[in-house]
Amino acid sequence: MSKSCKGLATELVKCLTESDCVKVENRSIRECAGEKSPSIPSECVGLRETYFNCKRGQVDMRARIRGNKGY
């Protein structure tokens, strides 16, 4: 279950490295992922929310019984 969010994490990192926040503003991926900036595309924001829900599902006991939805 610990690897169920790994695909989302790699897609999120890939999306953020191609965004203007990292390329133009020369900020780190962690800084760009942590805030809502207009230079981040909407697909990266959607991936971030999906990744957050995936990680939260690992902690939720009801989801642990059924298994995490994953990627």
All heavy atoms as a GROMACS GRO file, in nm:
protein
  546
    1MET      N    1   0.082  -0.119   0.000
    1MET     CA    2   0.000   0.000   0.000
    1MET      C    3   0.087   0.126   0.000
    1MET      O    4   0.042   0.231  -0.043
    1MET     CB    5  -0.091  -0.001   0.122
    1MET     CG    6  -0.193   0.105   0.119
    1MET     SD    7  -0.332   0.055   0.214
    1MET     CE    8  -0.393   0.210   0.264
    2SER      N    9   0.209   0.116   0.046
    2SER     CA   10   0.293   0.234   0.049
    2SER      C   11   0.332   0.281  -0.091
    2SER      O   12   0.367   0.396  -0.110
    2SER     CB   13   0.419   0.207   0.131
    2SER     OG   14   0.496   0.106   0.068
    3LYS      N   15   0.325   0.192  -0.188
    3LYS     CA   16   0.363   0.228  -0.324
    3LYS      C   17   0.244   0.267  -0.411
    3LYS      O   18   0.260   0.295  -0.528
    3LYS     CB   19   0.437   0.111  -0.390
    3LYS     CG   20   0.568   0.079  -0.324
    3LYS     CD   21   0.636  -0.034  -0.393
    3LYS     CE   22   0.765  -0.069  -0.323
    3LYS     NZ   23   0.835  -0.179  -0.388
    4SER      N   24   0.124   0.270  -0.353
    4SER     CA   25   0.005   0.297  -0.434
    4SER      C   26  -0.001   0.441  -0.484
    4SER      O   27  -0.068   0.468  -0.582
    4SER     CB   28  -0.121   0.264  -0.355
    4SER     OG   29  -0.133   0.348  -0.243
    5CYS      N   30   0.070   0.533  -0.421
    5CYS     CA   31   0.069   0.674  -0.462
    5CYS      C   32   0.195   0.712  -0.538
    5CYS      O   33   0.212   0.829  -0.574
    5CYS     CB   34   0.054   0.764  -0.341
    5CYS     SG   35  -0.095   0.737  -0.245
    6LYS      N   36   0.283   0.617  -0.562
    6LYS     CA   37   0.411   0.649  -0.625
    6LYS      C   38   0.394   0.700  -0.768
    6LYS      O   39   0.464   0.792  -0.810
    6LYS     CB   40   0.500   0.525  -0.624
    6LYS     CG   41   0.640   0.555  -0.666
    6LYS     CD   42   0.730   0.437  -0.642
    6LYS     CE   43   0.872   0.478  -0.676
    6LYS     NZ   44   0.968   0.382  -0.631
    7GLY      N   45   0.302   0.645  -0.844
    7GLY     CA   46   0.278   0.691  -0.981
    7GLY      C   47   0.228   0.834  -0.984
    7GLY      O   48   0.269   0.914  -1.070
    8LEU      N   49   0.141   0.869  -0.890
    8LEU     CA   50   0.092   1.006  -0.882
    8LEU      C   51   0.204   1.102  -0.846
    8LEU      O   52   0.210   1.214  -0.897
    8LEU     CB   53  -0.020   1.017  -0.779
    8LEU     CG   54  -0.156   0.964  -0.821
    8LEU    CD1   55  -0.250   0.960  -0.703
    8LEU    CD2   56  -0.213   1.051  -0.930
    9ALA      N   57   0.292   1.059  -0.757
    9ALA     CA   58   0.403   1.145  -0.715
    9ALA      C   59   0.496   1.174  -0.831
    9ALA      O   60   0.538   1.289  -0.851
    9ALA     CB   61   0.479   1.080  -0.600
   10THR      N   62   0.526   1.075  -0.912
   10THR     CA   63   0.616   1.097  -1.025
   10THR      C   64   0.550   1.186  -1.131
   10THR      O   65   0.617   1.271  -1.190
   10THR     CB   66   0.661   0.965  -1.088
   10THR    OG1   67   0.547   0.889  -1.126
   10THR    CG2   68   0.747   0.885  -0.993
   11GLU      N   69   0.420   1.167  -1.153
   11GLU     CA   70   0.348   1.252  -1.248
   11GLU      C   71   0.344   1.397  -1.199
   11GLU      O   72   0.358   1.491  -1.278
   11GLU     CB   73   0.206   1.201  -1.269
   11GLU     CG   74   0.198   1.073  -1.346
   11GLU     CD   75   0.233   1.091  -1.492
   11GLU    OE1   76   0.200   1.196  -1.550
   11GLU    OE2   77   0.295   0.999  -1.547
   12LEU      N   78   0.326   1.416  -1.068
   12LEU     CA   79   0.322   1.551  -1.012
   12LEU      C   80   0.458   1.619  -1.025
   12LEU      O   81   0.465   1.736  -1.064
   12LEU     CB   82   0.278   1.546  -0.865
   12LEU     CG   83   0.271   1.678  -0.790
   12LEU    CD1   84   0.170   1.771  -0.856
   12LEU    CD2   85   0.235   1.655  -0.645
   13VAL      N   86   0.564   1.549  -0.996
   13VAL     CA   87   0.699   1.606  -1.008
   13VAL      C   88   0.728   1.640  -1.154
   13VAL      O   89   0.783   1.746  -1.185
   13VAL     CB   90   0.804   1.509  -0.950
   13VAL    CG1   91   0.944   1.552  -0.987
   13VAL    CG2   92   0.790   1.498  -0.801
   14LYS      N   93   0.691   1.552  -1.244
   14LYS     CA   94   0.712   1.576  -1.387
   14LYS      C   95   0.635   1.699  -1.434
   14LYS      O   96   0.687   1.783  -1.509
   14LYS     CB   97   0.669   1.453  -1.466
   14LYS     CG   98   0.688   1.464  -1.614
   14LYS     CD   99   0.643   1.336  -1.682
   14LYS     CE  100   0.630   1.355  -1.830
   14LYS     NZ  101   0.571   1.237  -1.895
   15CYS      N  102   0.511   1.712  -1.390
   15CYS     CA  103   0.428   1.825  -1.427
   15CYS      C  104   0.485   1.956  -1.371
   15CYS      O  105   0.489   2.058  -1.440
   15CYS     CB  106   0.285   1.804  -1.378
   15CYS     SG  107   0.169   1.932  -1.428
   16LEU      N  108   0.531   1.953  -1.248
   16LEU     CA  109   0.583   2.074  -1.186
   16LEU      C  110   0.717   2.116  -1.245
   16LEU      O  111   0.745   2.235  -1.255
   16LEU     CB  112   0.596   2.055  -1.035
   16LEU     CG  113   0.465   2.057  -0.957
   16LEU    CD1  114   0.489   2.021  -0.812
   16LEU    CD2  115   0.397   2.192  -0.968
   17THR      N  116   0.800   2.020  -1.286
   17THR     CA  117   0.929   2.058  -1.346
   17THR      C  118   0.910   2.123  -1.482
   17THR      O  119   0.995   2.201  -1.525
   17THR     CB  120   1.022   1.936  -1.362
   17THR    OG1  121   0.953   1.832  -1.431
   17THR    CG2  122   1.072   1.887  -1.229
   18GLU      N  123   0.798   2.094  -1.550
   18GLU     CA  124   0.771   2.154  -1.679
   18GLU      C  125   0.691   2.284  -1.668
   18GLU      O  126   0.664   2.348  -1.769
   18GLU     CB  127   0.695   2.055  -1.768
   18GLU     CG  128   0.777   1.932  -1.801
   18GLU     CD  129   0.696   1.826  -1.871
   18GLU    OE1  130   0.574   1.844  -1.888
   18GLU    OE2  131   0.755   1.724  -1.907
   19SER      N  132   0.656   2.325  -1.546
   19SER     CA  133   0.575   2.445  -1.528
   19SER      C  134   0.663   2.570  -1.528
   19SER      O  135   0.785   2.564  -1.512
   19SER     CB  136   0.495   2.437  -1.398
   19SER     OG  137   0.582   2.446  -1.287
   20ASP      N  138   0.599   2.685  -1.544
   20ASP     CA  139   0.672   2.813  -1.543
   20ASP      C  140   0.726   2.847  -1.405
   20ASP      O  141   0.823   2.922  -1.394
   20ASP     CB  142   0.580   2.926  -1.591
   20ASP     CG  143   0.551   2.918  -1.739
   20ASP    OD1  144   0.628   2.851  -1.810
   20ASP    OD2  145   0.451   2.978  -1.783
   21CYS      N  146   0.664   2.794  -1.303
   21CYS     CA  147   0.708   2.822  -1.166
   21CYS      C  148   0.852   2.775  -1.146
   21CYS      O  149   0.932   2.843  -1.084
   21CYS     CB  150   0.614   2.753  -1.067
   21CYS     SG  151   0.650   2.786  -0.894
   22VAL      N  152   0.887   2.660  -1.201
   22VAL     CA  153   1.022   2.606  -1.186
   22VAL      C  154   1.114   2.661  -1.295
   22VAL      O  155   1.227   2.701  -1.268
   22VAL     CB  156   1.020   2.451  -1.189
   22VAL    CG1  157   1.159   2.394  -1.187
   22VAL    CG2  158   0.939   2.397  -1.073
   23LYS      N  159   1.066   2.664  -1.419
   23LYS     CA  160   1.151   2.705  -1.531
   23LYS      C  161   1.182   2.854  -1.531
   23LYS      O  162   1.297   2.894  -1.544
   23LYS     CB  163   1.086   2.667  -1.664
   23LYS     CG  164   1.090   2.521  -1.695
   23LYS     CD  165   1.034   2.496  -1.833
   23LYS     CE  166   1.045   2.352  -1.872
   23LYS     NZ  167   0.990   2.327  -2.004
   24VAL      N  168   1.080   2.937  -1.520
   24VAL     CA  169   1.098   3.081  -1.534
   24VAL      C  170   1.138   3.146  -1.402
   24VAL      O  171   1.232   3.225  -1.396
   24VAL     CB  172   0.969   3.146  -1.591
   24VAL    CG1  173   0.981   3.296  -1.597
   24VAL    CG2  174   0.936   3.087  -1.727
   25GLU      N  175   1.066   3.110  -1.296
   25GLU     CA  176   1.091   3.174  -1.166
   25GLU      C  177   1.206   3.111  -1.089
   25GLU      O  178   1.244   3.161  -0.983
   25GLU     CB  179   0.964   3.170  -1.082
   25GLU     CG  180   0.848   3.246  -1.146
   25GLU     CD  181   0.718   3.231  -1.070
   25GLU    OE1  182   0.721   3.182  -0.956
   25GLU    OE2  183   0.614   3.268  -1.126
   26ASN      N  184   1.262   3.001  -1.138
   26ASN     CA  185   1.376   2.931  -1.076
   26ASN      C  186   1.352   2.897  -0.929
   26ASN      O  187   1.438   2.917  -0.844
   26ASN     CB  188   1.505   3.013  -1.090
   26ASN     CG  189   1.548   3.024  -1.234
   26ASN    OD1  190   1.526   2.934  -1.313
   26ASN    ND2  191   1.608   3.136  -1.268
   27ARG      N  192   1.234   2.846  -0.900
   27ARG     CA  193   1.201   2.804  -0.764
   27ARG      C  194   1.208   2.653  -0.756
   27ARG      O  195   1.206   2.583  -0.856
   27ARG     CB  196   1.062   2.854  -0.730
   27ARG     CG  197   1.056   3.007  -0.733
   27ARG     CD  198   0.919   3.059  -0.725
   27ARG     NE  199   0.862   3.031  -0.594
   27ARG     CZ  200   0.735   3.052  -0.564
   27ARG    NH1  201   0.654   3.100  -0.653
   27ARG    NH2  202   0.691   3.025  -0.444
   28SER      N  203   1.214   2.601  -0.635
   28SER     CA  204   1.222   2.456  -0.620
   28SER      C  205   1.084   2.394  -0.640
   28SER      O  206   0.981   2.462  -0.633
   28SER     CB  207   1.275   2.420  -0.481
   28SER     OG  208   1.179   2.452  -0.382
   29ILE      N  209   1.083   2.264  -0.665
   29ILE     CA  210   0.958   2.192  -0.685
   29ILE      C  211   0.874   2.195  -0.559
   29ILE      O  212   0.752   2.210  -0.563
   29ILE     CB  213   0.986   2.048  -0.731
   29ILE    CG1  214   1.055   2.051  -0.867
   29ILE    CG2  215   0.859   1.966  -0.737
   29ILE    CD1  216   1.105   1.917  -0.912
   30ARG      N  217   0.939   2.184  -0.445
   30ARG     CA  218   0.867   2.186  -0.317
   30ARG      C  219   0.797   2.319  -0.295
   30ARG      O  220   0.684   2.323  -0.247
   30ARG     CB  221   0.965   2.158  -0.203
   30ARG     CG  222   0.899   2.147  -0.068
   30ARG     CD  223   1.000   2.109   0.035
   30ARG     NE  224   1.047   1.975   0.008
   30ARG     CZ  225   1.039   1.875   0.094
   30ARG    NH1  226   0.988   1.896   0.211
   30ARG    NH2  227   1.081   1.756   0.064
   31GLU      N  228   0.862   2.429  -0.329
   31GLU     CA  229   0.800   2.560  -0.313
   31GLU      C  230   0.680   2.576  -0.406
   31GLU      O  231   0.576   2.629  -0.368
   31GLU     CB  232   0.900   2.672  -0.343
   31GLU     CG  233   1.008   2.688  -0.239
   31GLU     CD  234   1.111   2.790  -0.280
   31GLU    OE1  235   1.097   2.850  -0.389
   31GLU    OE2  236   1.205   2.811  -0.204
   32CYS      N  237   0.694   2.528  -0.529
   32CYS     CA  238   0.585   2.541  -0.625
   32CYS      C  239   0.468   2.450  -0.590
   32CYS      O  240   0.352   2.484  -0.616
   32CYS     CB  241   0.635   2.507  -0.765
   32CYS     SG  242   0.753   2.628  -0.829
   33ALA      N  243   0.495   2.334  -0.533
   33ALA     CA  244   0.387   2.241  -0.498
   33ALA      C  245   0.310   2.289  -0.376
   33ALA      O  246   0.193   2.256  -0.359
   33ALA     CB  247   0.444   2.102  -0.472
   34GLY      N  248   0.372   2.368  -0.291
   34GLY     CA  249   0.310   2.407  -0.166
   34GLY      C  250   0.216   2.526  -0.173
   34GLY      O  251   0.147   2.555  -0.077
   35GLU      N  252   0.212   2.597  -0.284
   35GLU     CA  253   0.129   2.715  -0.289
   35GLU      C  254   0.046   2.719  -0.416
   35GLU      O  255   0.072   2.647  -0.511
   35GLU     CB  256   0.215   2.841  -0.280
   35GLU     CG  257   0.309   2.858  -0.397
   35GLU     CD  258   0.397   2.980  -0.382
   35GLU    OE1  259   0.445   3.003  -0.270
   35GLU    OE2  260   0.415   3.049  -0.482
   36LYS      N  261  -0.052   2.805  -0.416
   36LYS     CA  262  -0.139   2.821  -0.533
   36LYS      C  263  -0.090   2.942  -0.611
   36LYS      O  264  -0.120   3.055  -0.577
   36LYS     CB  265  -0.283   2.839  -0.491
   36LYS     CG  266  -0.339   2.716  -0.424
   36LYS     CD  267  -0.481   2.736  -0.381
   36LYS     CE  268  -0.531   2.610  -0.313
   36LYS     NZ  269  -0.665   2.625  -0.260
   37SER      N  270  -0.014   2.917  -0.714
   37SER     CA  271   0.043   3.022  -0.796
   37SER      C  272  -0.023   3.020  -0.933
   37SER      O  273  -0.056   2.913  -0.985
   37SER     CB  274   0.193   3.000  -0.809
   37SER     OG  275   0.250   3.091  -0.898
   38PRO      N  276  -0.042   3.134  -0.996
   38PRO     CA  277  -0.101   3.134  -1.131
   38PRO      C  278  -0.010   3.073  -1.237
   38PRO      O  279  -0.054   3.040  -1.345
   38PRO     CB  280  -0.128   3.281  -1.159
   38PRO     CG  281  -0.047   3.357  -1.062
   38PRO     CD  282  -0.024   3.269  -0.945
   39SER      N  283   0.119   3.058  -1.205
   39SER     CA  284   0.212   3.001  -1.303
   39SER      C  285   0.209   2.848  -1.304
   39SER      O  286   0.278   2.785  -1.384
   39SER     CB  287   0.354   3.050  -1.276
   39SER     OG  288   0.396   3.010  -1.146
   40ILE      N  289   0.128   2.788  -1.217
   40ILE     CA  290   0.115   2.642  -1.213
   40ILE      C  291  -0.008   2.604  -1.294
   40ILE      O  292  -0.118   2.656  -1.270
   40ILE     CB  293   0.102   2.591  -1.068
   40ILE    CG1  294   0.226   2.625  -0.988
   40ILE    CG2  295   0.079   2.441  -1.066
   40ILE    CD1  296   0.216   2.592  -0.842
   41PRO      N  297   0.005   2.513  -1.392
   41PRO     CA  298  -0.111   2.473  -1.473
   41PRO      C  299  -0.217   2.402  -1.390
   41PRO      O  300  -0.189   2.345  -1.284
   41PRO     CB  301  -0.052   2.378  -1.577
   41PRO     CG  302   0.094   2.385  -1.564
   41PRO     CD  303   0.128   2.450  -1.436
   42SER      N  304  -0.340   2.404  -1.440
   42SER     CA  305  -0.451   2.344  -1.365
   42SER      C  306  -0.436   2.193  -1.354
   42SER      O  307  -0.484   2.133  -1.259
   42SER     CB  308  -0.584   2.380  -1.431
   42SER     OG  309  -0.587   2.330  -1.563
   43GLU      N  310  -0.370   2.129  -1.451
   43GLU     CA  311  -0.353   1.984  -1.441
   43GLU      C  312  -0.258   1.948  -1.326
   43GLU      O  313  -0.275   1.845  -1.261
   43GLU     CB  314  -0.304   1.925  -1.571
   43GLU     CG  315  -0.165   1.967  -1.612
   43GLU     CD  316  -0.124   1.908  -1.745
   43GLU    OE1  317  -0.208   1.902  -1.835
   43GLU    OE2  318  -0.007   1.869  -1.755
   44CYS      N  319  -0.160   2.034  -1.297
   44CYS     CA  320  -0.071   2.010  -1.184
   44CYS      C  321  -0.147   2.027  -1.052
   44CYS      O  322  -0.123   1.953  -0.956
   44CYS     CB  323   0.048   2.105  -1.187
   44CYS     SG  324   0.162   2.076  -1.322
   45VAL      N  325  -0.236   2.124  -1.049
   45VAL     CA  326  -0.317   2.145  -0.928
   45VAL      C  327  -0.408   2.024  -0.905
   45VAL      O  328  -0.422   1.976  -0.792
   45VAL     CB  329  -0.400   2.275  -0.939
   45VAL    CG1  330  -0.495   2.290  -0.823
   45VAL    CG2  331  -0.307   2.395  -0.949
   46GLY      N  332  -0.465   1.972  -1.011
   46GLY     CA  333  -0.548   1.851  -0.999
   46GLY      C  334  -0.468   1.731  -0.954
   46GLY      O  335  -0.515   1.652  -0.871
   47LEU      N  336  -0.347   1.716  -1.007
   47LEU     CA  337  -0.260   1.605  -0.964
   47LEU      C  338  -0.222   1.620  -0.817
   47LEU      O  339  -0.215   1.521  -0.744
   47LEU     CB  340  -0.133   1.600  -1.049
   47LEU     CG  341  -0.144   1.531  -1.183
   47LEU    CD1  342  -0.017   1.554  -1.264
   47LEU    CD2  343  -0.169   1.383  -1.166
   48ARG      N  344  -0.198   1.744  -0.773
   48ARG     CA  345  -0.162   1.767  -0.634
   48ARG      C  346  -0.275   1.728  -0.540
   48ARG      O  347  -0.253   1.663  -0.437
   48ARG     CB  348  -0.125   1.914  -0.614
   48ARG     CG  349  -0.082   1.946  -0.472
   48ARG     CD  350  -0.042   2.089  -0.458
   48ARG     NE  351  -0.156   2.175  -0.487
   48ARG     CZ  352  -0.148   2.304  -0.508
   48ARG    NH1  353  -0.032   2.364  -0.508
   48ARG    NH2  354  -0.256   2.375  -0.531
   49GLU      N  355  -0.398   1.763  -0.577
   49GLU     CA  356  -0.512   1.728  -0.493
   49GLU      C  357  -0.536   1.577  -0.493
   49GLU      O  358  -0.569   1.519  -0.390
   49GLU     CB  359  -0.636   1.802  -0.541
   49GLU     CG  360  -0.629   1.950  -0.517
   49GLU     CD  361  -0.748   2.025  -0.573
   49GLU    OE1  362  -0.845   1.958  -0.618
   49GLU    OE2  363  -0.745   2.148  -0.573
   50THR      N  364  -0.519   1.512  -0.608
   50THR     CA  365  -0.536   1.368  -0.616
   50THR      C  366  -0.429   1.297  -0.533
   50THR      O  367  -0.457   1.199  -0.464
   50THR     CB  368  -0.529   1.321  -0.762
   50THR    OG1  369  -0.623   1.396  -0.838
   50THR    CG2  370  -0.561   1.174  -0.774
   51TYR      N  371  -0.306   1.347  -0.538
   51TYR     CA  372  -0.197   1.289  -0.459
   51TYR      C  373  -0.225   1.306  -0.310
   51TYR      O  374  -0.204   1.214  -0.231
   51TYR     CB  375  -0.064   1.354  -0.497
   51TYR     CG  376   0.053   1.303  -0.418
   51TYR    CD1  377   0.099   1.173  -0.435
   51TYR    CD2  378   0.118   1.382  -0.326
   51TYR    CE1  379   0.206   1.125  -0.364
   51TYR    CE2  380   0.225   1.336  -0.254
   51TYR     CZ  381   0.269   1.207  -0.273
   51TYR     OH  382   0.375   1.160  -0.201
   52PHE      N  383  -0.276   1.422  -0.271
   52PHE     CA  384  -0.310   1.446  -0.132
   52PHE      C  385  -0.417   1.348  -0.084
   52PHE      O  386  -0.407   1.290   0.024
   52PHE     CB  387  -0.357   1.590  -0.112
   52PHE     CG  388  -0.409   1.618   0.025
   52PHE    CD1  389  -0.324   1.629   0.132
   52PHE    CD2  390  -0.546   1.631   0.047
   52PHE    CE1  391  -0.372   1.654   0.260
   52PHE    CE2  392  -0.595   1.656   0.173
   52PHE     CZ  393  -0.508   1.668   0.280
   53ASN      N  394  -0.520   1.328  -0.166
   53ASN     CA  395  -0.626   1.234  -0.128
   53ASN      C  396  -0.575   1.091  -0.122
   53ASN      O  397  -0.620   1.012  -0.039
   53ASN     CB  398  -0.742   1.244  -0.227
   53ASN     CG  399  -0.819   1.372  -0.209
   53ASN    OD1  400  -0.823   1.429  -0.101
   53ASN    ND2  401  -0.880   1.420  -0.316
   54CYS      N  402  -0.481   1.057  -0.209
   54CYS     CA  403  -0.422   0.924  -0.206
   54CYS      C  404  -0.344   0.903  -0.076
   54CYS      O  405  -0.356   0.799  -0.012
   54CYS     CB  406  -0.331   0.905  -0.327
   54CYS     SG  407  -0.256   0.741  -0.339
   55LYS      N  408  -0.263   1.002  -0.038
   55LYS     CA  409  -0.186   0.990   0.086
   55LYS      C  410  -0.278   0.988   0.208
   55LYS      O  411  -0.252   0.917   0.305
   55LYS     CB  412  -0.087   1.106   0.098
   55LYS     CG  413   0.024   1.103  -0.005
   55LYS     CD  414   0.106   0.977   0.004
   55LYS     CE  415   0.212   0.990   0.109
   55LYS     NZ  416   0.303   0.875   0.112
   56ARG      N  417  -0.386   1.064   0.204
   56ARG     CA  418  -0.480   1.064   0.315
   56ARG      C  419  -0.551   0.929   0.325
   56ARG      O  420  -0.581   0.881   0.433
   56ARG     CB  421  -0.582   1.176   0.298
   56ARG     CG  422  -0.674   1.186   0.417
   56ARG     CD  423  -0.762   1.304   0.412
   56ARG     NE  424  -0.817   1.327   0.279
   56ARG     CZ  425  -0.905   1.420   0.251
   56ARG    NH1  426  -0.949   1.499   0.346
   56ARG    NH2  427  -0.949   1.436   0.129
   57GLY      N  428  -0.575   0.865   0.210
   57GLY     CA  429  -0.638   0.734   0.210
   57GLY      C  430  -0.552   0.627   0.273
   57GLY      O  431  -0.603   0.526   0.321
   58GLN      N  432  -0.421   0.647   0.275
   58GLN     CA  433  -0.333   0.550   0.340
   58GLN      C  434  -0.347   0.554   0.491
   58GLN      O  435  -0.324   0.455   0.558
   58GLN     CB  436  -0.188   0.578   0.302
   58GLN     CG  437  -0.156   0.544   0.160
   58GLN     CD  438  -0.012   0.573   0.125
   58GLN    OE1  439   0.056   0.649   0.192
   58GLN    NE2  440   0.034   0.512   0.018
   59VAL      N  441  -0.389   0.668   0.544
   59VAL     CA  442  -0.402   0.683   0.689
   59VAL      C  443  -0.542   0.645   0.736
   59VAL      O  444  -0.560   0.597   0.847
   59VAL     CB  445  -0.368   0.827   0.730
   59VAL    CG1  446  -0.381   0.846   0.879
   59VAL    CG2  447  -0.227   0.862   0.686
   60ASP      N  448  -0.641   0.664   0.650
   60ASP     CA  449  -0.780   0.636   0.684
   60ASP      C  450  -0.800   0.486   0.704
   60ASP      O  451  -0.772   0.407   0.614
   60ASP     CB  452  -0.871   0.688   0.573
   60ASP     CG  453  -1.018   0.676   0.607
   60ASP    OD1  454  -1.050   0.659   0.726
   60ASP    OD2  455  -1.100   0.683   0.513
   61MET      N  456  -0.848   0.447   0.819
   61MET     CA  457  -0.862   0.305   0.852
   61MET      C  458  -0.966   0.235   0.764
   61MET      O  459  -0.949   0.119   0.730
   61MET     CB  460  -0.898   0.287   0.999
   61MET     CG  461  -0.786   0.326   1.092
   61MET     SD  462  -0.632   0.246   1.047
   61MET     CE  463  -0.634   0.109   1.154
   62ARG      N  464  -1.071   0.305   0.724
   62ARG     CA  465  -1.170   0.242   0.637
   62ARG      C  466  -1.110   0.211   0.500
   62ARG      O  467  -1.136   0.107   0.442
   62ARG     CB  468  -1.290   0.333   0.621
   62ARG     CG  469  -1.370   0.348   0.750
   62ARG     CD  470  -1.477   0.449   0.732
   62ARG     NE  471  -1.411   0.578   0.710
   62ARG     CZ  472  -1.472   0.689   0.676
   62ARG    NH1  473  -1.602   0.687   0.656
   62ARG    NH2  474  -1.408   0.801   0.662
   63ALA      N  475  -1.027   0.302   0.452
   63ALA     CA  476  -0.963   0.280   0.322
   63ALA      C  477  -0.854   0.174   0.332
   63ALA      O  478  -0.824   0.105   0.235
   63ALA     CB  479  -0.904   0.410   0.268
   64ARG      N  480  -0.794   0.158   0.448
   64ARG     CA  481  -0.689   0.058   0.465
   64ARG      C  482  -0.747  -0.082   0.456
   64ARG      O  483  -0.681  -0.175   0.410
   64ARG     CB  484  -0.617   0.078   0.598
   64ARG     CG  485  -0.534   0.203   0.598
   64ARG     CD  486  -0.454   0.211   0.722
   64ARG     NE  487  -0.342   0.118   0.705
   64ARG     CZ  488  -0.236   0.117   0.781
   64ARG    NH1  489  -0.226   0.203   0.879
   64ARG    NH2  490  -0.140   0.031   0.762
   65ILE      N  491  -0.870  -0.098   0.500
   65ILE     CA  492  -0.933  -0.230   0.492
   65ILE      C  493  -0.966  -0.264   0.347
   65ILE      O  494  -0.938  -0.373   0.299
   65ILE     CB  495  -1.061  -0.233   0.579
   65ILE    CG1  496  -1.022  -0.221   0.727
   65ILE    CG2  497  -1.140  -0.360   0.555
   65ILE    CD1  498  -1.140  -0.199   0.820
   66ARG      N  499  -1.021  -0.167   0.275
   66ARG     CA  500  -1.058  -0.189   0.135
   66ARG      C  501  -0.939  -0.181   0.042
   66ARG      O  502  -0.944  -0.231  -0.069
   66ARG     CB  503  -1.161  -0.084   0.092
   66ARG     CG  504  -1.295  -0.100   0.159
   66ARG     CD  505  -1.394  -0.006   0.095
   66ARG     NE  506  -1.350   0.132   0.100
   66ARG     CZ  507  -1.396   0.224   0.184
   66ARG    NH1  508  -1.487   0.193   0.272
   66ARG    NH2  509  -1.351   0.348   0.180
   67GLY      N  510  -0.838  -0.111   0.083
   67GLY     CA  511  -0.722  -0.088  -0.004
   67GLY      C  512  -0.731   0.050  -0.067
   67GLY      O  513  -0.840   0.100  -0.094
   68ASN      N  514  -0.617   0.110  -0.088
   68ASN     CA  515  -0.613   0.245  -0.143
   68ASN      C  516  -0.644   0.240  -0.292
   68ASN      O  517  -0.604   0.147  -0.362
   68ASN     CB  518  -0.476   0.307  -0.118
   68ASN     CG  519  -0.479   0.456  -0.114
   68ASN    OD1  520  -0.585   0.515  -0.127
   68ASN    ND2  521  -0.365   0.516  -0.096
   69LYS      N  522  -0.713   0.341  -0.342
   69LYS     CA  523  -0.749   0.342  -0.483
   69LYS      C  524  -0.627   0.353  -0.572
   69LYS      O  525  -0.620   0.291  -0.676
   69LYS     CB  526  -0.846   0.457  -0.509
   69LYS     CG  527  -0.980   0.432  -0.446
   69LYS     CD  528  -1.079   0.538  -0.484
   69LYS     CE  529  -1.217   0.507  -0.435
   69LYS     NZ  530  -1.235   0.517  -0.295
   70GLY      N  531  -0.529   0.432  -0.532
   70GLY     CA  532  -0.403   0.437  -0.604
   70GLY      C  533  -0.410   0.497  -0.742
   70GLY      O  534  -0.503   0.568  -0.776
   71TYR      N  535  -0.313   0.463  -0.822
   71TYR     CA  536  -0.298   0.524  -0.954
   71TYR      C  537  -0.306   0.417  -1.058
   71TYR      O  538  -0.252   0.313  -1.051
   71TYR     CB  539  -0.164   0.596  -0.959
   71TYR     CG  540  -0.135   0.663  -1.087
   71TYR    CD1  541  -0.215   0.767  -1.131
   71TYR    CD2  542  -0.027   0.624  -1.165
   71TYR    CE1  543  -0.187   0.831  -1.249
   71TYR    CE2  544   0.001   0.689  -1.282
   71TYR     CZ  545  -0.079   0.792  -1.324
   71TYR     OH  546  -0.052   0.856  -1.441
   0.00000   0.00000   0.00000
